[in-house]
């Protein structure tokens, strides 16, 4: 039984109680995904599974056999960052940086949601495609907390990438 993380296959642990977060960090050795609250309340552990963002602390690794998991390491590299990673740097969308991997994974999936026309609680007219307002971005990113309060910079980084169509 295997799990694919960032296009690389990993053998699933024999212990079925291992969370996806712990598997990513300890078994796969990918330390970008952070353990914040370990209760699904902060979003530091957000990863993308089959195109959808999830809190990896709330799910078991074994539940994701044959799934495609993308972590922050799978979005870009220090020498070739993704558009969102570069925008976070340009807009100072991080301070301590602890939440940043989860923020960027969440924002990546969020932009796909908007492009697919999926509404949120902030979408004014659900019969049309959502408009990328600051309120829409804040609502969709509300599951990712930043203890440093870099929210305006995070919104600006997301808006830049969305408006550029990257």
Chimera marker file (.cmm) of the C-alpha trace (Angstrom):
<marker_set name="trace">
<marker id="1" x="0.000" y="0.000" z="0.000" r="1" g="1" b="0" radius="0.5"/>
<marker id="2" x="1.425" y="3.327" z="-1.074" r="1" g="1" b="0" radius="0.5"/>
<marker id="3" x="0.777" y="7.017" z="-0.880" r="1" g="1" b="0" radius="0.5"/>
<marker id="4" x="2.047" y="9.522" z="-3.433" r="1" g="1" b="0" radius="0.5"/>
<marker id="5" x="3.455" y="12.757" z="-2.065" r="1" g="1" b="0" radius="0.5"/>
<marker id="6" x="4.799" y="15.334" z="-4.510" r="1" g="1" b="0" radius="0.5"/>
<marker id="7" x="4.883" y="12.699" z="-7.274" r="1" g="1" b="0" radius="0.5"/>
<marker id="8" x="6.952" y="10.276" z="-5.181" r="1" g="1" b="0" radius="0.5"/>
<marker id="9" x="5.549" y="7.031" z="-3.800" r="1" g="1" b="0" radius="0.5"/>
<marker id="10" x="5.910" y="6.148" z="-0.138" r="1" g="1" b="0" radius="0.5"/>
<marker id="11" x="4.980" y="2.926" z="1.564" r="1" g="1" b="0" radius="0.5"/>
<marker id="12" x="2.203" y="3.469" z="4.080" r="1" g="1" b="0" radius="0.5"/>
<marker id="13" x="2.994" y="2.763" z="7.737" r="1" g="1" b="0" radius="0.5"/>
<marker id="14" x="1.964" y="-0.499" z="9.344" r="1" g="1" b="0" radius="0.5"/>
<marker id="15" x="0.368" y="1.465" z="12.200" r="1" g="1" b="0" radius="0.5"/>
<marker id="16" x="-3.069" y="2.610" z="10.967" r="1" g="1" b="0" radius="0.5"/>
<marker id="17" x="-3.208" y="5.362" z="13.620" r="1" g="1" b="0" radius="0.5"/>
<marker id="18" x="-0.528" y="7.558" z="12.017" r="1" g="1" b="0" radius="0.5"/>
<marker id="19" x="-1.953" y="10.900" z="10.904" r="1" g="1" b="0" radius="0.5"/>
<marker id="20" x="-1.217" y="12.141" z="7.417" r="1" g="1" b="0" radius="0.5"/>
<marker id="21" x="0.638" y="15.066" z="8.997" r="1" g="1" b="0" radius="0.5"/>
<marker id="22" x="2.938" y="12.829" z="11.031" r="1" g="1" b="0" radius="0.5"/>
<marker id="23" x="3.504" y="10.571" z="8.024" r="1" g="1" b="0" radius="0.5"/>
<marker id="24" x="4.482" y="13.546" z="5.862" r="1" g="1" b="0" radius="0.5"/>
<marker id="25" x="6.853" y="14.959" z="8.464" r="1" g="1" b="0" radius="0.5"/>
<marker id="26" x="8.362" y="11.816" z="9.955" r="1" g="1" b="0" radius="0.5"/>
<marker id="27" x="8.069" y="9.023" z="7.403" r="1" g="1" b="0" radius="0.5"/>
<marker id="28" x="8.419" y="11.067" z="4.199" r="1" g="1" b="0" radius="0.5"/>
<marker id="29" x="10.859" y="13.515" z="5.816" r="1" g="1" b="0" radius="0.5"/>
<marker id="30" x="9.080" y="16.589" z="4.460" r="1" g="1" b="0" radius="0.5"/>
<marker id="31" x="9.257" y="19.164" z="7.226" r="1" g="1" b="0" radius="0.5"/>
<marker id="32" x="7.571" y="22.050" z="5.398" r="1" g="1" b="0" radius="0.5"/>
<marker id="33" x="4.108" y="21.025" z="6.572" r="1" g="1" b="0" radius="0.5"/>
<marker id="34" x="3.788" y="22.265" z="10.155" r="1" g="1" b="0" radius="0.5"/>
<marker id="35" x="2.041" y="20.900" z="13.215" r="1" g="1" b="0" radius="0.5"/>
<marker id="36" x="0.298" y="23.828" z="14.856" r="1" g="1" b="0" radius="0.5"/>
<marker id="37" x="-2.684" y="22.946" z="16.992" r="1" g="1" b="0" radius="0.5"/>
<marker id="38" x="-3.061" y="19.273" z="15.947" r="1" g="1" b="0" radius="0.5"/>
<marker id="39" x="-6.854" y="19.807" z="16.151" r="1" g="1" b="0" radius="0.5"/>
<marker id="40" x="-7.675" y="21.227" z="12.696" r="1" g="1" b="0" radius="0.5"/>
<marker id="41" x="-8.132" y="24.759" z="13.985" r="1" g="1" b="0" radius="0.5"/>
<marker id="42" x="-5.094" y="26.649" z="12.681" r="1" g="1" b="0" radius="0.5"/>
<marker id="43" x="-4.419" y="25.415" z="9.138" r="1" g="1" b="0" radius="0.5"/>
<marker id="44" x="-0.632" y="25.182" z="9.535" r="1" g="1" b="0" radius="0.5"/>
<marker id="45" x="-0.826" y="21.567" z="8.338" r="1" g="1" b="0" radius="0.5"/>
<marker id="46" x="-2.826" y="22.287" z="5.172" r="1" g="1" b="0" radius="0.5"/>
<marker id="47" x="-1.867" y="20.144" z="2.188" r="1" g="1" b="0" radius="0.5"/>
<marker id="48" x="-3.560" y="19.469" z="-1.139" r="1" g="1" b="0" radius="0.5"/>
<marker id="49" x="-5.034" y="15.994" z="-1.699" r="1" g="1" b="0" radius="0.5"/>
<marker id="50" x="-6.331" y="15.227" z="-5.178" r="1" g="1" b="0" radius="0.5"/>
<marker id="51" x="-6.668" y="18.958" z="-5.803" r="1" g="1" b="0" radius="0.5"/>
<marker id="52" x="-8.515" y="19.789" z="-2.567" r="1" g="1" b="0" radius="0.5"/>
<marker id="53" x="-7.026" y="21.371" z="0.531" r="1" g="1" b="0" radius="0.5"/>
<marker id="54" x="-7.293" y="19.497" z="3.802" r="1" g="1" b="0" radius="0.5"/>
<marker id="55" x="-5.915" y="19.719" z="7.317" r="1" g="1" b="0" radius="0.5"/>
<marker id="56" x="-3.472" y="16.826" z="7.378" r="1" g="1" b="0" radius="0.5"/>
<marker id="57" x="-3.654" y="16.560" z="11.171" r="1" g="1" b="0" radius="0.5"/>
<marker id="58" x="-7.305" y="15.469" z="10.980" r="1" g="1" b="0" radius="0.5"/>
<marker id="59" x="-6.896" y="12.475" z="8.706" r="1" g="1" b="0" radius="0.5"/>
<marker id="60" x="-5.043" y="9.195" z="8.823" r="1" g="1" b="0" radius="0.5"/>
<marker id="61" x="-2.320" y="8.408" z="6.305" r="1" g="1" b="0" radius="0.5"/>
<marker id="62" x="-3.897" y="5.022" z="5.554" r="1" g="1" b="0" radius="0.5"/>
<marker id="63" x="-7.052" y="6.777" z="4.326" r="1" g="1" b="0" radius="0.5"/>
<marker id="64" x="-5.089" y="8.251" z="1.427" r="1" g="1" b="0" radius="0.5"/>
<marker id="65" x="-3.858" y="5.119" z="-0.289" r="1" g="1" b="0" radius="0.5"/>
<marker id="66" x="-3.466" y="5.904" z="-4.002" r="1" g="1" b="0" radius="0.5"/>
<marker id="67" x="-4.205" y="9.611" z="-3.441" r="1" g="1" b="0" radius="0.5"/>
<marker id="68" x="-1.979" y="12.391" z="-4.774" r="1" g="1" b="0" radius="0.5"/>
<marker id="69" x="-0.774" y="14.611" z="-1.934" r="1" g="1" b="0" radius="0.5"/>
<marker id="70" x="0.976" y="17.919" z="-2.582" r="1" g="1" b="0" radius="0.5"/>
<marker id="71" x="2.887" y="19.681" z="0.173" r="1" g="1" b="0" radius="0.5"/>
<marker id="72" x="4.670" y="23.020" z="0.095" r="1" g="1" b="0" radius="0.5"/>
<marker id="73" x="7.767" y="21.211" z="-1.189" r="1" g="1" b="0" radius="0.5"/>
<marker id="74" x="5.759" y="20.063" z="-4.209" r="1" g="1" b="0" radius="0.5"/>
<marker id="75" x="4.668" y="23.555" z="-5.214" r="1" g="1" b="0" radius="0.5"/>
<marker id="76" x="8.075" y="25.069" z="-5.822" r="1" g="1" b="0" radius="0.5"/>
<marker id="77" x="11.705" y="25.144" z="-4.782" r="1" g="1" b="0" radius="0.5"/>
<marker id="78" x="13.957" y="27.830" z="-3.328" r="1" g="1" b="0" radius="0.5"/>
<marker id="79" x="15.468" y="28.364" z="-6.784" r="1" g="1" b="0" radius="0.5"/>
<marker id="80" x="12.175" y="27.994" z="-8.684" r="1" g="1" b="0" radius="0.5"/>
<marker id="81" x="9.327" y="29.134" z="-6.407" r="1" g="1" b="0" radius="0.5"/>
<marker id="82" x="5.695" y="28.938" z="-7.442" r="1" g="1" b="0" radius="0.5"/>
<marker id="83" x="3.943" y="32.192" z="-8.307" r="1" g="1" b="0" radius="0.5"/>
<marker id="84" x="2.279" y="32.230" z="-4.873" r="1" g="1" b="0" radius="0.5"/>
<marker id="85" x="5.546" y="31.552" z="-3.064" r="1" g="1" b="0" radius="0.5"/>
<marker id="86" x="7.154" y="34.446" z="-4.942" r="1" g="1" b="0" radius="0.5"/>
<marker id="87" x="4.168" y="36.722" z="-4.235" r="1" g="1" b="0" radius="0.5"/>
<marker id="88" x="4.315" y="35.896" z="-0.523" r="1" g="1" b="0" radius="0.5"/>
<marker id="89" x="7.969" y="36.987" z="-0.556" r="1" g="1" b="0" radius="0.5"/>
<marker id="90" x="7.255" y="40.131" z="-2.561" r="1" g="1" b="0" radius="0.5"/>
<marker id="91" x="4.331" y="41.201" z="-0.359" r="1" g="1" b="0" radius="0.5"/>
<marker id="92" x="5.888" y="40.114" z="2.951" r="1" g="1" b="0" radius="0.5"/>
<marker id="93" x="2.998" y="37.664" z="3.386" r="1" g="1" b="0" radius="0.5"/>
<marker id="94" x="4.824" y="35.970" z="6.212" r="1" g="1" b="0" radius="0.5"/>
<marker id="95" x="6.506" y="37.115" z="9.360" r="1" g="1" b="0" radius="0.5"/>
<marker id="96" x="7.599" y="34.234" z="11.535" r="1" g="1" b="0" radius="0.5"/>
<marker id="97" x="6.807" y="31.920" z="8.595" r="1" g="1" b="0" radius="0.5"/>
<marker id="98" x="5.295" y="29.098" z="10.634" r="1" g="1" b="0" radius="0.5"/>
<marker id="99" x="1.881" y="29.277" z="8.975" r="1" g="1" b="0" radius="0.5"/>
<marker id="100" x="3.225" y="30.096" z="5.517" r="1" g="1" b="0" radius="0.5"/>
<marker id="101" x="3.372" y="26.553" z="4.062" r="1" g="1" b="0" radius="0.5"/>
<marker id="102" x="-0.257" y="25.942" z="5.035" r="1" g="1" b="0" radius="0.5"/>
<marker id="103" x="-1.274" y="29.397" z="3.811" r="1" g="1" b="0" radius="0.5"/>
<marker id="104" x="0.333" y="28.829" z="0.414" r="1" g="1" b="0" radius="0.5"/>
<marker id="105" x="-1.108" y="25.324" z="-0.013" r="1" g="1" b="0" radius="0.5"/>
<marker id="106" x="-4.525" y="26.638" z="0.963" r="1" g="1" b="0" radius="0.5"/>
<marker id="107" x="-4.259" y="29.637" z="-1.373" r="1" g="1" b="0" radius="0.5"/>
<marker id="108" x="-3.156" y="27.399" z="-4.250" r="1" g="1" b="0" radius="0.5"/>
<marker id="109" x="-6.236" y="25.200" z="-3.876" r="1" g="1" b="0" radius="0.5"/>
<marker id="110" x="-8.444" y="28.232" z="-3.233" r="1" g="1" b="0" radius="0.5"/>
<marker id="111" x="-7.493" y="29.785" z="-6.575" r="1" g="1" b="0" radius="0.5"/>
<marker id="112" x="-8.480" y="26.516" z="-8.256" r="1" g="1" b="0" radius="0.5"/>
<marker id="113" x="-11.821" y="26.591" z="-6.409" r="1" g="1" b="0" radius="0.5"/>
<marker id="114" x="-12.516" y="30.126" z="-7.630" r="1" g="1" b="0" radius="0.5"/>
<marker id="115" x="-11.472" y="29.279" z="-11.190" r="1" g="1" b="0" radius="0.5"/>
<marker id="116" x="-13.862" y="26.304" z="-11.050" r="1" g="1" b="0" radius="0.5"/>
<marker id="117" x="-16.704" y="28.623" z="-9.990" r="1" g="1" b="0" radius="0.5"/>
<marker id="118" x="-17.200" y="27.102" z="-6.528" r="1" g="1" b="0" radius="0.5"/>
<marker id="119" x="-18.983" y="29.621" z="-4.270" r="1" g="1" b="0" radius="0.5"/>
<marker id="120" x="-18.143" y="30.405" z="-0.659" r="1" g="1" b="0" radius="0.5"/>
<marker id="121" x="-20.157" y="31.970" z="2.150" r="1" g="1" b="0" radius="0.5"/>
<marker id="122" x="-18.930" y="35.356" z="0.902" r="1" g="1" b="0" radius="0.5"/>
<marker id="123" x="-20.069" y="34.836" z="-2.699" r="1" g="1" b="0" radius="0.5"/>
<marker id="124" x="-22.810" y="37.374" z="-3.352" r="1" g="1" b="0" radius="0.5"/>
<marker id="125" x="-24.529" y="35.561" z="-6.222" r="1" g="1" b="0" radius="0.5"/>
<marker id="126" x="-23.988" y="31.806" z="-6.263" r="1" g="1" b="0" radius="0.5"/>
<marker id="127" x="-25.530" y="31.539" z="-9.727" r="1" g="1" b="0" radius="0.5"/>
<marker id="128" x="-22.463" y="33.262" z="-11.207" r="1" g="1" b="0" radius="0.5"/>
<marker id="129" x="-18.736" y="32.702" z="-10.853" r="1" g="1" b="0" radius="0.5"/>
<marker id="130" x="-17.328" y="34.198" z="-7.640" r="1" g="1" b="0" radius="0.5"/>
<marker id="131" x="-15.616" y="37.557" z="-7.970" r="1" g="1" b="0" radius="0.5"/>
<marker id="132" x="-12.183" y="37.816" z="-6.421" r="1" g="1" b="0" radius="0.5"/>
<marker id="133" x="-12.810" y="40.416" z="-3.728" r="1" g="1" b="0" radius="0.5"/>
<marker id="134" x="-10.759" y="40.828" z="-0.581" r="1" g="1" b="0" radius="0.5"/>
<marker id="135" x="-13.788" y="39.608" z="1.361" r="1" g="1" b="0" radius="0.5"/>
<marker id="136" x="-13.949" y="36.477" z="-0.814" r="1" g="1" b="0" radius="0.5"/>
<marker id="137" x="-10.250" y="35.781" z="-0.258" r="1" g="1" b="0" radius="0.5"/>
<marker id="138" x="-10.501" y="36.358" z="3.506" r="1" g="1" b="0" radius="0.5"/>
<marker id="139" x="-13.528" y="34.050" z="3.795" r="1" g="1" b="0" radius="0.5"/>
<marker id="140" x="-11.869" y="31.275" z="1.828" r="1" g="1" b="0" radius="0.5"/>
<marker id="141" x="-8.618" y="31.613" z="3.784" r="1" g="1" b="0" radius="0.5"/>
<marker id="142" x="-10.336" y="31.843" z="7.183" r="1" g="1" b="0" radius="0.5"/>
<marker id="143" x="-9.232" y="28.321" z="8.128" r="1" g="1" b="0" radius="0.5"/>
<marker id="144" x="-5.588" y="29.402" z="8.062" r="1" g="1" b="0" radius="0.5"/>
<marker id="145" x="-4.512" y="31.473" z="11.027" r="1" g="1" b="0" radius="0.5"/>
<marker id="146" x="-1.491" y="33.765" z="11.155" r="1" g="1" b="0" radius="0.5"/>
<marker id="147" x="-0.418" y="34.578" z="14.693" r="1" g="1" b="0" radius="0.5"/>
<marker id="148" x="1.710" y="37.456" z="13.391" r="1" g="1" b="0" radius="0.5"/>
<marker id="149" x="-1.229" y="39.134" z="11.672" r="1" g="1" b="0" radius="0.5"/>
<marker id="150" x="0.143" y="39.296" z="8.126" r="1" g="1" b="0" radius="0.5"/>
<marker id="151" x="-3.384" y="38.991" z="6.698" r="1" g="1" b="0" radius="0.5"/>
<marker id="152" x="-3.390" y="42.158" z="4.512" r="1" g="1" b="0" radius="0.5"/>
<marker id="153" x="-0.094" y="41.058" z="2.945" r="1" g="1" b="0" radius="0.5"/>
<marker id="154" x="-1.385" y="37.519" z="2.392" r="1" g="1" b="0" radius="0.5"/>
<marker id="155" x="-4.500" y="38.863" z="0.668" r="1" g="1" b="0" radius="0.5"/>
<marker id="156" x="-2.346" y="41.156" z="-1.501" r="1" g="1" b="0" radius="0.5"/>
<marker id="157" x="-0.117" y="38.233" z="-2.524" r="1" g="1" b="0" radius="0.5"/>
<marker id="158" x="-3.092" y="36.060" z="-3.455" r="1" g="1" b="0" radius="0.5"/>
<marker id="159" x="-4.739" y="38.915" z="-5.343" r="1" g="1" b="0" radius="0.5"/>
<marker id="160" x="-1.556" y="39.578" z="-7.351" r="1" g="1" b="0" radius="0.5"/>
<marker id="161" x="-1.306" y="35.950" z="-8.484" r="1" g="1" b="0" radius="0.5"/>
<marker id="162" x="-5.018" y="35.666" z="-9.231" r="1" g="1" b="0" radius="0.5"/>
<marker id="163" x="-5.092" y="38.876" z="-11.254" r="1" g="1" b="0" radius="0.5"/>
<marker id="164" x="-2.015" y="37.812" z="-13.200" r="1" g="1" b="0" radius="0.5"/>
<marker id="165" x="-3.696" y="34.503" z="-13.968" r="1" g="1" b="0" radius="0.5"/>
<marker id="166" x="-0.686" y="32.500" z="-12.849" r="1" g="1" b="0" radius="0.5"/>
<link id1="1" id2="2" r="1" g="1" b="0" radius="0.2"/>
<link id1="2" id2="3" r="1" g="1" b="0" radius="0.2"/>
<link id1="3" id2="4" r="1" g="1" b="0" radius="0.2"/>
<link id1="4" id2="5" r="1" g="1" b="0" radius="0.2"/>
<link id1="5" id2="6" r="1" g="1" b="0" radius="0.2"/>
<link id1="6" id2="7" r="1" g="1" b="0" radius="0.2"/>
<link id1="7" id2="8" r="1" g="1" b="0" radius="0.2"/>
<link id1="8" id2="9" r="1" g="1" b="0" radius="0.2"/>
<link id1="9" id2="10" r="1" g="1" b="0" radius="0.2"/>
<link id1="10" id2="11" r="1" g="1" b="0" radius="0.2"/>
<link id1="11" id2="12" r="1" g="1" b="0" radius="0.2"/>
<link id1="12" id2="13" r="1" g="1" b="0" radius="0.2"/>
<link id1="13" id2="14" r="1" g="1" b="0" radius="0.2"/>
<link id1="14" id2="15" r="1" g="1" b="0" radius="0.2"/>
<link id1="15" id2="16" r="1" g="1" b="0" radius="0.2"/>
<link id1="16" id2="17" r="1" g="1" b="0" radius="0.2"/>
<link id1="17" id2="18" r="1" g="1" b="0" radius="0.2"/>
<link id1="18" id2="19" r="1" g="1" b="0" radius="0.2"/>
<link id1="19" id2="20" r="1" g="1" b="0" radius="0.2"/>
<link id1="20" id2="21" r="1" g="1" b="0" radius="0.2"/>
<link id1="21" id2="22" r="1" g="1" b="0" radius="0.2"/>
<link id1="22" id2="23" r="1" g="1" b="0" radius="0.2"/>
<link id1="23" id2="24" r="1" g="1" b="0" radius="0.2"/>
<link id1="24" id2="25" r="1" g="1" b="0" radius="0.2"/>
<link id1="25" id2="26" r="1" g="1" b="0" radius="0.2"/>
<link id1="26" id2="27" r="1" g="1" b="0" radius="0.2"/>
<link id1="27" id2="28" r="1" g="1" b="0" radius="0.2"/>
<link id1="28" id2="29" r="1" g="1" b="0" radius="0.2"/>
<link id1="29" id2="30" r="1" g="1" b="0" radius="0.2"/>
<link id1="30" id2="31" r="1" g="1" b="0" radius="0.2"/>
<link id1="31" id2="32" r="1" g="1" b="0" radius="0.2"/>
<link id1="32" id2="33" r="1" g="1" b="0" radius="0.2"/>
<link id1="33" id2="34" r="1" g="1" b="0" radius="0.2"/>
<link id1="34" id2="35" r="1" g="1" b="0" radius="0.2"/>
<link id1="35" id2="36" r="1" g="1" b="0" radius="0.2"/>
<link id1="36" id2="37" r="1" g="1" b="0" radius="0.2"/>
<link id1="37" id2="38" r="1" g="1" b="0" radius="0.2"/>
<link id1="38" id2="39" r="1" g="1" b="0" radius="0.2"/>
<link id1="39" id2="40" r="1" g="1" b="0" radius="0.2"/>
<link id1="40" id2="41" r="1" g="1" b="0" radius="0.2"/>
<link id1="41" id2="42" r="1" g="1" b="0" radius="0.2"/>
<link id1="42" id2="43" r="1" g="1" b="0" radius="0.2"/>
<link id1="43" id2="44" r="1" g="1" b="0" radius="0.2"/>
<link id1="44" id2="45" r="1" g="1" b="0" radius="0.2"/>
<link id1="45" id2="46" r="1" g="1" b="0" radius="0.2"/>
<link id1="46" id2="47" r="1" g="1" b="0" radius="0.2"/>
<link id1="47" id2="48" r="1" g="1" b="0" radius="0.2"/>
<link id1="48" id2="49" r="1" g="1" b="0" radius="0.2"/>
<link id1="49" id2="50" r="1" g="1" b="0" radius="0.2"/>
<link id1="50" id2="51" r="1" g="1" b="0" radius="0.2"/>
<link id1="51" id2="52" r="1" g="1" b="0" radius="0.2"/>
<link id1="52" id2="53" r="1" g="1" b="0" radius="0.2"/>
<link id1="53" id2="54" r="1" g="1" b="0" radius="0.2"/>
<link id1="54" id2="55" r="1" g="1" b="0" radius="0.2"/>
<link id1="55" id2="56" r="1" g="1" b="0" radius="0.2"/>
<link id1="56" id2="57" r="1" g="1" b="0" radius="0.2"/>
<link id1="57" id2="58" r="1" g="1" b="0" radius="0.2"/>
<link id1="58" id2="59" r="1" g="1" b="0" radius="0.2"/>
<link id1="59" id2="60" r="1" g="1" b="0" radius="0.2"/>
<link id1="60" id2="61" r="1" g="1" b="0" radius="0.2"/>
<link id1="61" id2="62" r="1" g="1" b="0" radius="0.2"/>
<link id1="62" id2="63" r="1" g="1" b="0" radius="0.2"/>
<link id1="63" id2="64" r="1" g="1" b="0" radius="0.2"/>
<link id1="64" id2="65" r="1" g="1" b="0" radius="0.2"/>
<link id1="65" id2="66" r="1" g="1" b="0" radius="0.2"/>
<link id1="66" id2="67" r="1" g="1" b="0" radius="0.2"/>
<link id1="67" id2="68" r="1" g="1" b="0" radius="0.2"/>
<link id1="68" id2="69" r="1" g="1" b="0" radius="0.2"/>
<link id1="69" id2="70" r="1" g="1" b="0" radius="0.2"/>
<link id1="70" id2="71" r="1" g="1" b="0" radius="0.2"/>
<link id1="71" id2="72" r="1" g="1" b="0" radius="0.2"/>
<link id1="72" id2="73" r="1" g="1" b="0" radius="0.2"/>
<link id1="73" id2="74" r="1" g="1" b="0" radius="0.2"/>
<link id1="74" id2="75" r="1" g="1" b="0" radius="0.2"/>
<link id1="75" id2="76" r="1" g="1" b="0" radius="0.2"/>
<link id1="76" id2="77" r="1" g="1" b="0" radius="0.2"/>
<link id1="77" id2="78" r="1" g="1" b="0" radius="0.2"/>
<link id1="78" id2="79" r="1" g="1" b="0" radius="0.2"/>
<link id1="79" id2="80" r="1" g="1" b="0" radius="0.2"/>
<link id1="80" id2="81" r="1" g="1" b="0" radius="0.2"/>
<link id1="81" id2="82" r="1" g="1" b="0" radius="0.2"/>
<link id1="82" id2="83" r="1" g="1" b="0" radius="0.2"/>
<link id1="83" id2="84" r="1" g="1" b="0" radius="0.2"/>
<link id1="84" id2="85" r="1" g="1" b="0" radius="0.2"/>
<link id1="85" id2="86" r="1" g="1" b="0" radius="0.2"/>
<link id1="86" id2="87" r="1" g="1" b="0" radius="0.2"/>
<link id1="87" id2="88" r="1" g="1" b="0" radius="0.2"/>
<link id1="88" id2="89" r="1" g="1" b="0" radius="0.2"/>
<link id1="89" id2="90" r="1" g="1" b="0" radius="0.2"/>
<link id1="90" id2="91" r="1" g="1" b="0" radius="0.2"/>
<link id1="91" id2="92" r="1" g="1" b="0" radius="0.2"/>
<link id1="92" id2="93" r="1" g="1" b="0" radius="0.2"/>
<link id1="93" id2="94" r="1" g="1" b="0" radius="0.2"/>
<link id1="94" id2="95" r="1" g="1" b="0" radius="0.2"/>
<link id1="95" id2="96" r="1" g="1" b="0" radius="0.2"/>
<link id1="96" id2="97" r="1" g="1" b="0" radius="0.2"/>
<link id1="97" id2="98" r="1" g="1" b="0" radius="0.2"/>
<link id1="98" id2="99" r="1" g="1" b="0" radius="0.2"/>
<link id1="99" id2="100" r="1" g="1" b="0" radius="0.2"/>
<link id1="100" id2="101" r="1" g="1" b="0" radius="0.2"/>
<link id1="101" id2="102" r="1" g="1" b="0" radius="0.2"/>
<link id1="102" id2="103" r="1" g="1" b="0" radius="0.2"/>
<link id1="103" id2="104" r="1" g="1" b="0" radius="0.2"/>
<link id1="104" id2="105" r="1" g="1" b="0" radius="0.2"/>
<link id1="105" id2="106" r="1" g="1" b="0" radius="0.2"/>
<link id1="106" id2="107" r="1" g="1" b="0" radius="0.2"/>
<link id1="107" id2="108" r="1" g="1" b="0" radius="0.2"/>
<link id1="108" id2="109" r="1" g="1" b="0" radius="0.2"/>
<link id1="109" id2="110" r="1" g="1" b="0" radius="0.2"/>
<link id1="110" id2="111" r="1" g="1" b="0" radius="0.2"/>
<link id1="111" id2="112" r="1" g="1" b="0" radius="0.2"/>
<link id1="112" id2="113" r="1" g="1" b="0" radius="0.2"/>
<link id1="113" id2="114" r="1" g="1" b="0" radius="0.2"/>
<link id1="114" id2="115" r="1" g="1" b="0" radius="0.2"/>
<link id1="115" id2="116" r="1" g="1" b="0" radius="0.2"/>
<link id1="116" id2="117" r="1" g="1" b="0" radius="0.2"/>
<link id1="117" id2="118" r="1" g="1" b="0" radius="0.2"/>
<link id1="118" id2="119" r="1" g="1" b="0" radius="0.2"/>
<link id1="119" id2="120" r="1" g="1" b="0" radius="0.2"/>
<link id1="120" id2="121" r="1" g="1" b="0" radius="0.2"/>
<link id1="121" id2="122" r="1" g="1" b="0" radius="0.2"/>
<link id1="122" id2="123" r="1" g="1" b="0" radius="0.2"/>
<link id1="123" id2="124" r="1" g="1" b="0" radius="0.2"/>
<link id1="124" id2="125" r="1" g="1" b="0" radius="0.2"/>
<link id1="125" id2="126" r="1" g="1" b="0" radius="0.2"/>
<link id1="126" id2="127" r="1" g="1" b="0" radius="0.2"/>
<link id1="127" id2="128" r="1" g="1" b="0" radius="0.2"/>
<link id1="128" id2="129" r="1" g="1" b="0" radius="0.2"/>
<link id1="129" id2="130" r="1" g="1" b="0" radius="0.2"/>
<link id1="130" id2="131" r="1" g="1" b="0" radius="0.2"/>
<link id1="131" id2="132" r="1" g="1" b="0" radius="0.2"/>
<link id1="132" id2="133" r="1" g="1" b="0" radius="0.2"/>
<link id1="133" id2="134" r="1" g="1" b="0" radius="0.2"/>
<link id1="134" id2="135" r="1" g="1" b="0" radius="0.2"/>
<link id1="135" id2="136" r="1" g="1" b="0" radius="0.2"/>
<link id1="136" id2="137" r="1" g="1" b="0" radius="0.2"/>
<link id1="137" id2="138" r="1" g="1" b="0" radius="0.2"/>
<link id1="138" id2="139" r="1" g="1" b="0" radius="0.2"/>
<link id1="139" id2="140" r="1" g="1" b="0" radius="0.2"/>
<link id1="140" id2="141" r="1" g="1" b="0" radius="0.2"/>
<link id1="141" id2="142" r="1" g="1" b="0" radius="0.2"/>
<link id1="142" id2="143" r="1" g="1" b="0" radius="0.2"/>
<link id1="143" id2="144" r="1" g="1" b="0" radius="0.2"/>
<link id1="144" id2="145" r="1" g="1" b="0" radius="0.2"/>
<link id1="145" id2="146" r="1" g="1" b="0" radius="0.2"/>
<link id1="146" id2="147" r="1" g="1" b="0" radius="0.2"/>
<link id1="147" id2="148" r="1" g="1" b="0" radius="0.2"/>
<link id1="148" id2="149" r="1" g="1" b="0" radius="0.2"/>
<link id1="149" id2="150" r="1" g="1" b="0" radius="0.2"/>
<link id1="150" id2="151" r="1" g="1" b="0" radius="0.2"/>
<link id1="151" id2="152" r="1" g="1" b="0" radius="0.2"/>
<link id1="152" id2="153" r="1" g="1" b="0" radius="0.2"/>
<link id1="153" id2="154" r="1" g="1" b="0" radius="0.2"/>
<link id1="154" id2="155" r="1" g="1" b="0" radius="0.2"/>
<link id1="155" id2="156" r="1" g="1" b="0" radius="0.2"/>
<link id1="156" id2="157" r="1" g="1" b="0" radius="0.2"/>
<link id1="157" id2="158" r="1" g="1" b="0" radius="0.2"/>
<link id1="158" id2="159" r="1" g="1" b="0" radius="0.2"/>
<link id1="159" id2="160" r="1" g="1" b="0" radius="0.2"/>
<link id1="160" id2="161" r="1" g="1" b="0" radius="0.2"/>
<link id1="161" id2="162" r="1" g="1" b="0" radius="0.2"/>
<link id1="162" id2="163" r="1" g="1" b="0" radius="0.2"/>
<link id1="163" id2="164" r="1" g="1" b="0" radius="0.2"/>
<link id1="164" id2="165" r="1" g="1" b="0" radius="0.2"/>
<link id1="165" id2="166" r="1" g="1" b="0" radius="0.2"/>
</marker_set>
